[in-house]
Amino acid sequence: MNEGIVLGDAIYQIVVFLVLFSIIWAIFSIIRNSIKKKKHIENIDRKLDNLIEQIKKDK
């Protein structure tokens, strides 16, 4: 009986660890993706500004 409790506790601890790890990984992924999107949008904005400047110079 005692071995079943120990095994059950170990399985429970592994499951809890995996859930916590998944939550931390999800938060990290969301932050990383938002930073990438922000940089990408800034890059597009800079390119559009350059195109607008070239169009104004050509006129």
KESE-555974 format. One line per 4 residues: their letters; for each residue x, y, z of N, C-alpha, C, O. Coordinates in nm, 3 decimals, always signed. Example, Ala and Ser with C-alpha at 12.3 -4.5 7.8 and 13.67 -1.06 7.14 Angstrom:
# residues 2
as) +1.319,-0.569,+0.780,+1.230,-0.450,+0.780,+1.320,-0.330,+0.780,+1.424,-0.332,+0.846 | +1.285,-0.225,+0.708,+1.367,-0.106,+0.714,+1.290,+0.003,+0.787,+1.341,+0.114,+0.804
This chain:
# residues 59
mneg) +0.081,-0.120,+0.000,+0.000,+0.000,+0.000,+0.085,+0.125,+0.000,+0.052,+0.224,-0.066 | +0.194,+0.121,+0.073,+0.280,+0.238,+0.084,+0.348,+0.269,-0.049,+0.368,+0.386,-0.083 | +0.386,+0.166,-0.126,+0.450,+0.187,-0.255,+0.356,+0.255,-0.354,+0.400,+0.335,-0.436 | +0.228,+0.223,-0.347,+0.130,+0.286,-0.436,+0.116,+0.434,-0.408,+0.098,+0.514,-0.499
ivlg) +0.124,+0.470,-0.281,+0.114,+0.612,-0.245,+0.237,+0.686,-0.294,+0.225,+0.797,-0.346 | +0.355,+0.629,-0.280,+0.479,+0.693,-0.324,+0.477,+0.709,-0.475,+0.513,+0.816,-0.526 | +0.436,+0.607,-0.547,+0.431,+0.615,-0.693,+0.328,+0.719,-0.736,+0.352,+0.796,-0.829 | +0.214,+0.722,-0.670,+0.111,+0.821,-0.702,+0.159,+0.963,-0.676,+0.131,+1.054,-0.754
daiy) +0.232,+0.982,-0.566,+0.288,+1.114,-0.535,+0.389,+1.156,-0.641,+0.392,+1.273,-0.681 | +0.471,+1.062,-0.685,+0.572,+1.094,-0.786,+0.505,+1.133,-0.918,+0.546,+1.229,-0.982 | +0.404,+1.059,-0.958,+0.332,+1.091,-1.081,+0.265,+1.227,-1.070,+0.268,+1.306,-1.164 | +0.205,+1.255,-0.954,+0.140,+1.385,-0.931,+0.242,+1.498,-0.940,+0.214,+1.601,-1.001
qivv) +0.359,+1.481,-0.881,+0.462,+1.585,-0.885,+0.511,+1.608,-1.028,+0.536,+1.722,-1.067 | +0.524,+1.502,-1.106,+0.566,+1.517,-1.245,+0.461,+1.593,-1.325,+0.494,+1.681,-1.404 | +0.335,+1.560,-1.305,+0.226,+1.628,-1.376,+0.223,+1.776,-1.339,+0.209,+1.861,-1.426 | +0.235,+1.807,-1.209,+0.234,+1.947,-1.165,+0.353,+2.021,-1.224,+0.338,+2.134,-1.269
flvl) +0.470,+1.959,-1.224,+0.588,+2.021,-1.283,+0.567,+2.049,-1.431,+0.602,+2.157,-1.479 | +0.511,+1.954,-1.503,+0.486,+1.975,-1.646,+0.386,+2.087,-1.671,+0.402,+2.165,-1.765 | +0.283,+2.097,-1.588,+0.185,+2.205,-1.602,+0.252,+2.339,-1.578,+0.233,+2.433,-1.655 | +0.329,+2.350,-1.470,+0.399,+2.476,-1.441,+0.498,+2.512,-1.551,+0.506,+2.628,-1.592
fsii) +0.571,+2.413,-1.600,+0.666,+2.437,-1.709,+0.592,+2.484,-1.834,+0.640,+2.574,-1.903 | +0.478,+2.426,-1.863,+0.400,+2.465,-1.980,+0.351,+2.609,-1.968,+0.351,+2.683,-2.067 | +0.308,+2.647,-1.850,+0.261,+2.785,-1.829,+0.376,+2.884,-1.849,+0.360,+2.986,-1.916 | +0.491,+2.854,-1.791,+0.608,+2.943,-1.806,+0.650,+2.949,-1.952,+0.681,+3.057,-2.003
waif) +0.651,+2.836,-2.021,+0.690,+2.833,-2.162,+0.591,+2.914,-2.247,+0.632,+2.984,-2.340 | +0.462,+2.905,-2.216,+0.361,+2.980,-2.291,+0.380,+3.130,-2.272,+0.372,+3.207,-2.368 | +0.406,+3.172,-2.149,+0.429,+3.315,-2.124,+0.553,+3.362,-2.198,+0.552,+3.469,-2.260 | +0.659,+3.284,-2.193,+0.783,+3.320,-2.264,+0.758,+3.329,-2.415,+0.808,+3.422,-2.480
siir) +0.683,+3.236,-2.470,+0.655,+3.237,-2.614,+0.572,+3.359,-2.654,+0.597,+3.420,-2.757 | +0.474,+3.394,-2.573,+0.391,+3.510,-2.603,+0.476,+3.637,-2.602,+0.463,+3.722,-2.691 | +0.562,+3.651,-2.503,+0.647,+3.770,-2.494,+0.743,+3.774,-2.612,+0.762,+3.880,-2.674 | +0.803,+3.661,-2.645,+0.899,+3.656,-2.756,+0.830,+3.690,-2.888,+0.886,+3.764,-2.970
nsik) +0.711,+3.637,-2.911,+0.641,+3.665,-3.035,+0.597,+3.810,-3.044,+0.599,+3.868,-3.153 | +0.557,+3.869,-2.933,+0.516,+4.010,-2.936,+0.635,+4.099,-2.965,+0.621,+4.200,-3.034 | +0.752,+4.064,-2.914,+0.873,+4.143,-2.944,+0.908,+4.130,-3.092,+0.944,+4.229,-3.156 | +0.899,+4.009,-3.147,+0.927,+3.989,-3.289,+0.831,+4.068,-3.376,+0.872,+4.131,-3.474
kkkh) +0.702,+4.066,-3.341,+0.602,+4.139,-3.419,+0.629,+4.289,-3.414,+0.616,+4.358,-3.515 | +0.666,+4.339,-3.297,+0.694,+4.482,-3.283,+0.811,+4.522,-3.370,+0.805,+4.624,-3.439 | +0.918,+4.443,-3.369,+1.034,+4.472,-3.453,+0.997,+4.466,-3.601,+1.042,+4.548,-3.680 | +0.914,+4.368,-3.637,+0.872,+4.354,-3.776,+0.789,+4.474,-3.821,+0.807,+4.525,-3.932
ieni) +0.699,+4.518,-3.736,+0.616,+4.634,-3.769,+0.702,+4.759,-3.781,+0.680,+4.841,-3.871 | +0.799,+4.775,-3.691,+0.890,+4.891,-3.700,+0.970,+4.887,-3.829,+0.994,+4.991,-3.890 | +1.011,+4.768,-3.871,+1.087,+4.753,-3.996,+0.999,+4.792,-4.115,+1.045,+4.862,-4.206 | +0.875,+4.747,-4.117,+0.784,+4.781,-4.226,+0.758,+4.931,-4.226,+0.754,+4.993,-4.333
drkl) +0.740,+4.990,-4.108,+0.715,+5.134,-4.097,+0.834,+5.213,-4.153,+0.816,+5.311,-4.224 | +0.955,+5.169,-4.120,+1.075,+5.236,-4.171,+1.082,+5.227,-4.324,+1.117,+5.324,-4.390 | +1.051,+5.110,-4.378,+1.054,+5.093,-4.524,+0.949,+5.180,-4.592,+0.975,+5.239,-4.697 | +0.830,+5.189,-4.532,+0.726,+5.274,-4.589,+0.767,+5.421,-4.584,+0.742,+5.495,-4.679
dnli) +0.828,+5.462,-4.476,+0.877,+5.600,-4.467,+0.979,+5.629,-4.576,+0.978,+5.736,-4.637 | +1.069,+5.533,-4.600,+1.168,+5.551,-4.706,+1.101,+5.560,-4.843,+1.142,+5.642,-4.926 | +1.000,+5.477,-4.867,+0.929,+5.483,-4.995,+0.857,+5.616,-5.012,+0.858,+5.674,-5.121 | +0.796,+5.665,-4.906,+0.727,+5.794,-4.913,+0.825,+5.906,-4.943,+0.796,+5.995,-5.022
eqik) +0.942,+5.901,-4.879,+1.045,+6.002,-4.906,+1.092,+5.996,-5.051,+1.112,+6.100,-5.113 | +1.110,+5.876,-5.104,+1.153,+5.863,-5.244,+1.047,+5.916,-5.339,+1.079,+5.981,-5.438 | +0.920,+5.891,-5.310,+0.812,+5.940,-5.394,+0.808,+6.092,-5.390,+0.788,+6.156,-5.494 | +0.827,+6.150,-5.274,+0.828,+6.297,-5.262,+0.946,+6.358,-5.337,+0.932,+6.465,-5.397
kdk) +1.061,+6.292,-5.335,+1.179,+6.343,-5.405,+1.160,+6.335,-5.557,+1.209,+6.422,-5.630 | +1.090,+6.232,-5.604,+1.071,+6.212,-5.747,+0.974,+6.313,-5.806,+0.978,+6.338,-5.926 | +0.888,+6.370,-5.725,+0.790,+6.466,-5.777,+0.848,+6.597,-5.808,+0.777,+6.687,-5.853
